[in-house]
């Protein structure tokens, strides 16, 4: 039985904390994802949560639309992103100097924010019916929480013009068996079973973090 996803209600904007502290190599992992996108464009952040990854893309010059079904997550994403832009939240942490977290001119960022270059919407990916509306998409550690992953992949594919990065935990146990889904998870995959899920699509595996399955989904 999958429990309702209430991690943002319990832990607040925890991805921001993870990035600043590099908890479990989260900052390194996130930066590796950002580096995969060669040029700024319009990007869809699916399951954007508290908005940390959306915010980093925004600072790098992307126009970002973040979707999440959690009302709390969207509230946090809007609140913390504005605080980070207007009050330089966490920018004095030495470890984030020279990263996307401190990139960009504050005046320009504030202007772009007022022009809706960073948007957060409480919406299900199942309701996404836009076609070729985004250059890119990012779906990081989300697909395992979705009941119908094939519909998610289909909607991502139709929405993008170039490519999407999708990541999920690797459920392979030391003995080669597959782990059980977690409290908030519908699914768990190994690289082999994840490749089977994506059969029929043009994709490649990426080596971004140990224990994580990462793929680049190409738009043919």
Beta strands, then each sheet from edge to edge (+ up, - down):
strand 1: 42-46
strand 2: 63-68
strand 3: 118-122
strand 4: 134-140
strand 5: 160-169
strand 6: 203-206
strand 7: 212-218
sheet 1: 3+ 2+ 1+ 4+ 5+ 7- 6+
end
